[in-house]
Amino acid sequence: MARRRRGLPVNGVLLLDKPAGLSSNYALQRARRLFQAQKAGHTGTLDPMATGLLPVCFGEATKFSAHLLDADKVYRTRVELGAITDTGDAEGEVVERRAVPRLTEADVEEVLERFRGEIDQVPPMYSALKHQGRKLYELAREGKSIERAARRVKVYDARLLSLADTAFELEVCVSKGTYIRTLAEDIGQALGCGAHISALRRLATGSFTTEGMLTLDALEALPGQAEREAALLPVDVLVDHLPRLEVDAVAATRLNHGQSVRVEAGELAEGETPRLYRAGAFLGLGAVTGPQEVAPKRLLSTVAD
């Protein structure tokens, strides 16, 4: 007999403004407790030092969270020059200090240009990537260093916001898998003085921005469950970049039973993944398997026949 899941069947997406000092998982669990939700997951880890946008998926939304893991991100960061730390940020130990040359905005812009576009980046030891089943940061804390292969990432834009004597602020738009700490370290090396970050804030993930974000304190201040759930975005916002396909009640029932259906698929080509709706209600995702034929791919379990 299956165990009954504790909590409420909450479904939707919360745009959480993660505070500094909390791990993404700890922030997630606090949000889950506030909503008394049966199931929750986040869509991309933020370092404990980092703040900003952490989309949290509840219930059925967790089925589609992978679409945000692959999304581009926007960050604002403060880069401190002249000191290299073992973690790449201000929470680590300084392992080397160097003199900082007198830099102009033109000097920094010249170096930033080298990091725009596709670049190779070696992931940091202080990361959640795994080696032989263990997270790299666990090995790093034991004083171990594992050789890591460089990965191809993309920096769509790196915009200089301000420049002081030994620091500058930067706003970057990057592809998935890009480490801002490593980017700052590499820029520091190119400037000849080394660098680490002292602040990091995520401003966007895919189509989501800081608009509508809520802090844990703001959620806690809401009077009740109904008000908290009203703050959630609907599940299908996670896949609103995919084409939309309406089906009738008969087709919806067949899809829900795992069967393919004949539909008017319009311009959809074989292999595409449409969002499926019946009378405006989101059903989940389908897969175009042939001319005018769609099979179920990932449906909501709450869909009624």
TIMIRO-816378 format. One record per residue (C-alpha): residue number from 1; x, y, z. Coordinates in nm, 2 decimals, m for minus. Layout:
% TIMIRO-816378
<NUM <X Y Z>>
...
This chain:
% TIMIRO-816378
<1 <0.00 0.00 0.00>>
<2 <0.15 0.34 m0.11>>
<3 <0.22 0.59 0.16>>
<4 <0.00 0.89 0.16>>
<5 <0.20 1.21 0.09>>
<6 <0.18 1.46 0.38>>
<7 <0.07 1.82 0.31>>
<8 <m0.16 2.00 0.08>>
<9 <m0.18 1.94 m0.30>>
<10 <m0.05 2.29 m0.39>>
<11 <0.03 2.34 m0.76>>
<12 <0.20 2.64 m0.91>>
<13 <0.52 2.85 m0.94>>
<14 <0.65 3.09 m0.67>>
<15 <0.90 3.36 m0.77>>
<16 <1.11 3.36 m0.45>>
<17 <1.35 3.64 m0.37>>
<18 <1.62 3.42 m0.20>>
<19 <1.80 3.60 0.08>>
<20 <2.17 3.59 0.14>>
<21 <2.30 3.33 0.38>>
<22 <2.06 3.05 0.30>>
<23 <2.12 2.76 0.07>>
<24 <1.87 2.72 m0.22>>
<25 <1.75 2.40 m0.06>>
<26 <1.69 2.56 0.28>>
<27 <1.50 2.85 0.12>>
<28 <1.30 2.59 m0.07>>
<29 <1.21 2.39 0.24>>
<30 <1.10 2.71 0.42>>
<31 <0.88 2.80 0.14>>
<32 <0.74 2.45 0.12>>
<33 <0.65 2.46 0.50>>
<34 <0.48 2.80 0.46>>
<35 <0.26 2.66 0.18>>
<36 <0.22 2.32 0.36>>
<37 <0.29 2.17 0.01>>
<38 <0.32 1.80 m0.05>>
<39 <0.59 1.84 m0.31>>
<40 <0.83 2.12 m0.41>>
<41 <1.15 2.17 m0.61>>
<42 <1.36 2.46 m0.73>>
<43 <1.49 2.53 m1.08>>
<44 <1.86 2.60 m1.04>>
<45 <2.08 2.65 m0.74>>
<46 <2.20 2.98 m0.61>>
<47 <2.50 3.00 m0.38>>
<48 <2.42 3.08 m0.02>>
<49 <2.59 3.42 m0.07>>
<50 <2.37 3.50 m0.37>>
<51 <2.03 3.66 m0.36>>
<52 <1.75 3.71 m0.60>>
<53 <1.52 3.51 m0.83>>
<54 <1.47 3.14 m0.73>>
<55 <1.16 3.00 m0.90>>
<56 <1.01 2.73 m0.68>>
<57 <0.78 2.47 m0.83>>
<58 <0.50 2.31 m0.62>>
<59 <0.32 1.99 m0.70>>
<60 <0.24 1.94 m1.07>>
<61 <0.48 2.22 m1.16>>
<62 <0.78 2.00 m1.06>>
<63 <0.71 1.79 m1.37>>
<64 <0.81 2.08 m1.60>>
<65 <1.09 2.24 m1.39>>
<66 <1.36 2.11 m1.63>>
<67 <1.25 2.37 m1.88>>
<68 <1.39 2.64 m1.65>>
<69 <1.71 2.45 m1.57>>
<70 <1.80 2.49 m1.94>>
<71 <1.71 2.86 m1.95>>
<72 <1.94 3.16 m1.99>>
<73 <2.01 3.36 m1.67>>
<74 <2.08 3.73 m1.59>>
<75 <2.29 3.83 m1.29>>
<76 <2.43 4.14 m1.13>>
<77 <2.76 4.10 m0.95>>
<78 <3.03 4.30 m0.77>>
<79 <3.38 4.20 m0.87>>
<80 <3.66 4.27 m0.62>>
<81 <4.01 4.31 m0.77>>
<82 <4.34 4.22 m0.62>>
<83 <4.25 3.92 m0.42>>
<84 <4.20 3.56 m0.52>>
<85 <4.00 3.33 m0.29>>
<86 <3.97 2.95 m0.28>>
<87 <3.60 2.97 m0.35>>
<88 <3.59 3.25 m0.60>>
<89 <3.38 3.46 m0.37>>
<90 <3.41 3.67 m0.05>>
<91 <3.31 3.37 0.17>>
<92 <3.64 3.19 0.09>>
<93 <3.99 3.22 0.22>>
<94 <4.22 3.46 0.03>>
<95 <4.50 3.25 m0.13>>
<96 <4.68 3.53 m0.32>>
<97 <4.69 3.91 m0.33>>
<98 <4.81 4.12 m0.62>>
<99 <4.85 4.49 m0.70>>
<100 <4.56 4.64 m0.88>>
<101 <4.66 4.86 m1.18>>
<102 <4.49 5.20 m1.24>>
<103 <4.20 5.09 m1.46>>
<104 <3.98 5.30 m1.68>>
<105 <3.64 5.19 m1.81>>
<106 <3.80 5.14 m2.15>>
<107 <4.05 4.90 m2.00>>
<108 <3.78 4.69 m1.84>>
<109 <3.56 4.70 m2.15>>
<110 <3.85 4.58 m2.37>>
<111 <3.88 4.27 m2.14>>
<112 <3.51 4.22 m2.12>>
<113 <3.49 4.20 m2.50>>
<114 <3.71 3.88 m2.48>>
<115 <3.45 3.71 m2.26>>
<116 <3.14 3.79 m2.47>>
<117 <3.01 3.51 m2.69>>
<118 <3.10 3.15 m2.66>>
<119 <3.38 3.08 m2.42>>
<120 <3.54 2.77 m2.25>>
<121 <3.50 2.77 m1.87>>
<122 <3.64 2.52 m1.62>>
<123 <3.38 2.46 m1.35>>
<124 <3.50 2.55 m1.00>>
<125 <3.58 2.30 m0.73>>
<126 <3.33 2.47 m0.50>>
<127 <3.03 2.36 m0.71>>
<128 <2.76 2.09 m0.69>>
<129 <2.90 1.90 m0.98>>
<130 <2.98 1.54 m0.90>>
<131 <3.29 1.32 m0.92>>
<132 <3.24 0.95 m0.86>>
<133 <2.92 1.02 m0.68>>
<134 <3.05 1.30 m0.45>>
<135 <2.99 1.67 m0.49>>
<136 <3.30 1.87 m0.58>>
<137 <3.25 2.11 m0.30>>
<138 <3.27 1.82 m0.05>>
<139 <3.60 1.72 m0.20>>
<140 <3.72 2.08 m0.19>>
<141 <3.65 2.11 0.18>>
<142 <3.87 1.81 0.23>>
<143 <4.15 1.99 0.05>>
<144 <4.12 1.78 m0.26>>
<145 <4.13 1.91 m0.62>>
<146 <3.99 1.71 m0.92>>
<147 <4.08 1.78 m1.28>>
<148 <3.77 1.93 m1.45>>
<149 <3.71 1.95 m1.82>>
<150 <3.63 2.29 m1.97>>
<151 <3.28 2.34 m2.08>>
<152 <3.15 2.55 m2.36>>
<153 <2.91 2.83 m2.23>>
<154 <2.78 3.15 m2.38>>
<155 <2.80 3.50 m2.24>>
<156 <2.53 3.69 m2.44>>
<157 <2.62 4.02 m2.27>>
<158 <2.85 4.16 m2.01>>
<159 <2.77 4.52 m1.92>>
<160 <2.99 4.73 m1.70>>
<161 <2.77 4.92 m1.45>>
<162 <3.02 5.10 m1.24>>
<163 <3.40 5.11 m1.18>>
<164 <3.58 5.21 m0.86>>
<165 <3.95 5.18 m0.77>>
<166 <3.95 4.81 m0.68>>
<167 <3.61 4.69 m0.78>>
<168 <3.35 4.71 m1.05>>
<169 <2.98 4.60 m1.09>>
<170 <2.87 4.39 m1.38>>
<171 <2.55 4.27 m1.53>>
<172 <2.57 3.96 m1.74>>
<173 <2.33 3.74 m1.94>>
<174 <2.46 3.39 m1.97>>
<175 <2.36 3.04 m2.08>>
<176 <2.29 2.75 m1.84>>
<177 <2.59 2.61 m1.66>>
<178 <2.78 2.94 m1.65>>
<179 <2.95 3.01 m1.32>>
<180 <2.97 3.38 m1.25>>
<181 <3.24 3.33 m0.98>>
<182 <3.46 3.16 m1.25>>
<183 <3.38 3.43 m1.50>>
<184 <3.49 3.70 m1.25>>
<185 <3.81 3.51 m1.17>>
<186 <3.89 3.47 m1.54>>
<187 <3.83 3.84 m1.60>>
<188 <4.05 3.92 m1.30>>
<189 <4.33 3.71 m1.45>>
<190 <4.29 3.89 m1.78>>
<191 <4.33 4.22 m1.60>>
<192 <4.64 4.09 m1.44>>
<193 <4.54 4.14 m1.08>>
<194 <4.30 3.85 m0.99>>
<195 <3.95 3.88 m0.87>>
<196 <3.66 3.74 m0.67>>
<197 <3.29 3.83 m0.63>>
<198 <3.15 4.00 m0.32>>
<199 <2.79 4.01 m0.42>>
<200 <2.57 3.82 m0.67>>
<201 <2.20 3.87 m0.75>>
<202 <2.00 3.68 m1.00>>
<203 <1.77 3.91 m1.20>>
<204 <1.61 3.67 m1.45>>
<205 <1.57 3.31 m1.54>>
<206 <1.42 3.24 m1.88>>
<207 <1.12 3.47 m1.92>>
<208 <1.09 3.52 m1.54>>
<209 <1.22 3.85 m1.39>>
<210 <1.23 4.01 m1.05>>
<211 <0.88 4.14 m1.12>>
<212 <0.64 3.96 m0.88>>
<213 <0.91 3.82 m0.66>>
<214 <0.83 3.76 m0.29>>
<215 <1.06 3.72 0.01>>
<216 <1.01 3.46 0.27>>
<217 <0.92 3.73 0.52>>
<218 <0.66 3.87 0.28>>
<219 <0.51 3.52 0.24>>
<220 <0.51 3.46 0.61>>
<221 <0.32 3.80 0.66>>
<222 <0.03 3.69 0.44>>
<223 <m0.28 3.61 0.65>>
<224 <m0.34 3.26 0.53>>
<225 <m0.31 2.97 0.28>>
<226 <m0.55 3.12 0.03>>
<227 <m0.35 3.44 0.01>>
<228 <m0.03 3.25 m0.04>>
<229 <m0.17 3.03 m0.31>>
<230 <m0.30 3.34 m0.49>>
<231 <0.06 3.45 m0.52>>
<232 <0.15 3.15 m0.73>>
<233 <0.18 3.15 m1.10>>
<234 <0.00 2.88 m1.30>>
<235 <0.19 2.56 m1.39>>
<236 <0.19 2.62 m1.76>>
<237 <0.40 2.94 m1.73>>
<238 <0.70 2.70 m1.72>>
<239 <0.63 2.59 m2.08>>
<240 <0.47 2.90 m2.24>>
<241 <0.75 2.91 m2.49>>
<242 <0.61 2.59 m2.65>>
<243 <0.34 2.59 m2.92>>
<244 <m0.02 2.57 m2.79>>
<245 <m0.27 2.30 m2.91>>
<246 <m0.63 2.28 m2.81>>
<247 <m0.80 1.93 m2.81>>
<248 <m1.16 1.83 m2.76>>
<249 <m1.29 1.63 m2.46>>
<250 <m1.27 1.29 m2.64>>
<251 <m0.91 1.35 m2.74>>
<252 <m0.83 1.47 m2.39>>
<253 <m0.97 1.15 m2.24>>
<254 <m0.77 0.93 m2.48>>
<255 <m0.45 1.12 m2.41>>
<256 <m0.51 1.09 m2.04>>
<257 <m0.53 0.71 m2.09>>
<258 <m0.19 0.71 m2.27>>
<259 <m0.33 0.68 m2.62>>
<260 <m0.24 0.88 m2.93>>
<261 <m0.50 1.10 m3.10>>
<262 <m0.58 1.24 m3.44>>
<263 <m0.59 1.62 m3.41>>
<264 <m0.58 1.93 m3.63>>
<265 <m0.21 2.01 m3.55>>
<266 <m0.19 2.31 m3.78>>
<267 <0.17 2.39 m3.86>>
<268 <0.32 2.16 m3.60>>
<269 <0.59 1.93 m3.73>>
<270 <0.68 1.58 m3.63>>
<271 <0.90 1.58 m3.32>>
<272 <0.76 1.91 m3.17>>
<273 <0.63 1.93 m2.82>>
<274 <0.30 2.13 m2.79>>
<275 <0.12 2.24 m2.48>>
<276 <m0.21 2.07 m2.46>>
<277 <m0.53 2.24 m2.35>>
<278 <m0.90 2.13 m2.33>>
<279 <m1.15 2.42 m2.30>>
<280 <m0.86 2.64 m2.19>>
<281 <m0.74 2.41 m1.91>>
<282 <m0.38 2.30 m1.93>>
<283 <m0.34 1.92 m1.97>>
<284 <0.03 1.89 m2.00>>
<285 <0.27 1.82 m2.29>>
<286 <0.22 1.61 m2.60>>
<287 <0.45 1.49 m2.87>>
<288 <0.37 1.52 m3.25>>
<289 <0.44 1.16 m3.37>>
<290 <0.31 1.20 m3.73>>
<291 <0.09 1.41 m3.96>>
<292 <m0.21 1.52 m3.75>>
<293 <m0.11 1.27 m3.47>>
<294 <m0.02 1.36 m3.11>>
<295 <0.08 1.13 m2.83>>
<296 <0.09 1.21 m2.45>>
<297 <0.43 1.31 m2.33>>
<298 <0.40 1.45 m1.98>>
<299 <0.05 1.51 m1.85>>
<300 <m0.09 1.65 m1.52>>
<301 <m0.20 1.38 m1.29>>
<302 <m0.48 1.61 m1.17>>
<303 <m0.65 1.60 m1.52>>
<304 <m0.99 1.45 m1.49>>
<305 <m1.14 1.22 m1.76>>
